[in-house]
Amino acid sequence: MTHVIEAPRADDAASLGPLQLRAWLQTYPCEDVGIDENWIREHRGSSATEEGIAQWREFIEATRQQPDLLFCRVVRSGTEIVGFLCGRAA
């Protein structure tokens, strides 16, 4: 399996929102501290909504306009995005 790391395209926003939610659901549930699936969906689920996807699209465009301030890369396996890394300069 080959992975390619590259800058995201605007149409990748539709994949990034749901992928972010799945990552939270797989990584962060911890009933001991009150983080369960319902909490995650309530606090992080918006990334997979139309509004969240629109915000991803805006962020992707902003990374193109402000590369010294914003960063985003996606990891593709074939045509599927399987990971991402995004952030802001401090």
C-alpha beads as a LAMMPS data file, in Angstrom:
LAMMPS data file: protein, C-alpha beads

90 atoms
89 bonds

1 atom types
1 bond types

-500.0 500.0 xlo xhi
-500.0 500.0 ylo yhi
-500.0 500.0 zlo zhi

Masses

1 110.0

Atoms # bond

1 1 1 0.000 0.000 0.000
2 1 1 1.387 3.359 -1.058
3 1 1 0.704 6.546 0.871
4 1 1 1.088 10.021 -0.571
5 1 1 1.362 13.147 1.591
6 1 1 0.288 16.369 -0.066
7 1 1 -1.561 19.632 0.386
8 1 1 -5.340 19.177 0.424
9 1 1 -7.634 20.360 -2.343
10 1 1 -10.858 22.259 -1.588
11 1 1 -12.959 19.197 -2.450
12 1 1 -11.084 17.210 0.231
13 1 1 -13.073 19.093 2.886
14 1 1 -15.935 16.616 2.474
15 1 1 -13.604 13.820 3.617
16 1 1 -11.735 15.698 6.347
17 1 1 -14.739 16.524 8.539
18 1 1 -15.986 12.935 8.834
19 1 1 -12.409 11.635 9.170
20 1 1 -11.790 14.010 12.080
21 1 1 -14.930 12.762 13.835
22 1 1 -13.968 9.103 13.265
23 1 1 -10.497 9.787 14.680
24 1 1 -12.021 11.286 17.830
25 1 1 -14.428 8.357 18.195
26 1 1 -11.597 5.841 17.830
27 1 1 -9.053 7.648 19.991
28 1 1 -10.598 9.627 22.837
29 1 1 -13.476 7.780 24.530
30 1 1 -12.711 7.513 28.250
31 1 1 -15.674 6.983 30.536
32 1 1 -13.477 7.633 33.595
33 1 1 -13.283 11.310 32.626
34 1 1 -16.736 11.543 31.077
35 1 1 -15.766 11.382 27.425
36 1 1 -18.011 8.891 25.686
37 1 1 -19.400 8.659 22.154
38 1 1 -22.260 11.036 22.977
39 1 1 -19.859 13.643 24.397
40 1 1 -17.630 13.399 21.327
41 1 1 -20.556 13.711 18.925
42 1 1 -21.871 16.717 20.871
43 1 1 -18.509 18.536 21.123
44 1 1 -16.693 17.409 17.968
45 1 1 -19.455 16.114 15.713
46 1 1 -19.906 19.432 13.948
47 1 1 -16.794 18.721 11.878
48 1 1 -18.840 16.188 9.887
49 1 1 -21.805 18.511 9.246
50 1 1 -22.267 20.731 6.195
51 1 1 -21.161 23.700 8.294
52 1 1 -18.071 21.854 9.529
53 1 1 -17.173 20.805 6.008
54 1 1 -17.563 24.421 4.869
55 1 1 -15.161 25.451 7.659
56 1 1 -12.678 22.828 6.460
57 1 1 -12.980 24.237 2.931
58 1 1 -12.282 27.749 4.264
59 1 1 -9.296 26.491 6.262
60 1 1 -7.848 24.721 3.215
61 1 1 -8.143 27.939 1.199
62 1 1 -6.602 29.936 4.066
63 1 1 -3.577 27.597 4.103
64 1 1 -2.959 28.507 0.474
65 1 1 -3.217 32.223 1.211
66 1 1 -1.214 32.210 4.474
67 1 1 1.361 29.387 4.254
68 1 1 3.587 31.124 6.804
69 1 1 0.766 30.959 9.373
70 1 1 -1.308 27.862 8.486
71 1 1 -0.345 24.308 7.556
72 1 1 -2.307 21.321 6.291
73 1 1 -1.335 18.035 4.657
74 1 1 -3.424 14.981 3.870
75 1 1 -2.319 11.375 3.594
76 1 1 -3.837 9.486 0.686
77 1 1 -3.999 5.777 0.073
78 1 1 -5.167 5.604 -3.506
79 1 1 -8.006 8.096 -3.712
80 1 1 -8.966 7.829 -0.027
81 1 1 -7.737 10.264 2.633
82 1 1 -6.561 8.154 5.571
83 1 1 -4.924 10.835 7.694
84 1 1 -4.172 14.538 8.011
85 1 1 -2.045 17.019 9.906
86 1 1 -3.088 20.644 10.152
87 1 1 -2.116 23.501 12.408
88 1 1 -1.182 27.139 12.978
89 1 1 2.104 28.793 13.726
90 1 1 2.406 29.921 17.316

Bonds

1 1 1 2
2 1 2 3
3 1 3 4
4 1 4 5
5 1 5 6
6 1 6 7
7 1 7 8
8 1 8 9
9 1 9 10
10 1 10 11
11 1 11 12
12 1 12 13
13 1 13 14
14 1 14 15
15 1 15 16
16 1 16 17
17 1 17 18
18 1 18 19
19 1 19 20
20 1 20 21
21 1 21 22
22 1 22 23
23 1 23 24
24 1 24 25
25 1 25 26
26 1 26 27
27 1 27 28
28 1 28 29
29 1 29 30
30 1 30 31
31 1 31 32
32 1 32 33
33 1 33 34
34 1 34 35
35 1 35 36
36 1 36 37
37 1 37 38
38 1 38 39
39 1 39 40
40 1 40 41
41 1 41 42
42 1 42 43
43 1 43 44
44 1 44 45
45 1 45 46
46 1 46 47
47 1 47 48
48 1 48 49
49 1 49 50
50 1 50 51
51 1 51 52
52 1 52 53
53 1 53 54
54 1 54 55
55 1 55 56
56 1 56 57
57 1 57 58
58 1 58 59
59 1 59 60
60 1 60 61
61 1 61 62
62 1 62 63
63 1 63 64
64 1 64 65
65 1 65 66
66 1 66 67
67 1 67 68
68 1 68 69
69 1 69 70
70 1 70 71
71 1 71 72
72 1 72 73
73 1 73 74
74 1 74 75
75 1 75 76
76 1 76 77
77 1 77 78
78 1 78 79
79 1 79 80
80 1 80 81
81 1 81 82
82 1 82 83
83 1 83 84
84 1 84 85
85 1 85 86
86 1 86 87
87 1 87 88
88 1 88 89
89 1 89 90
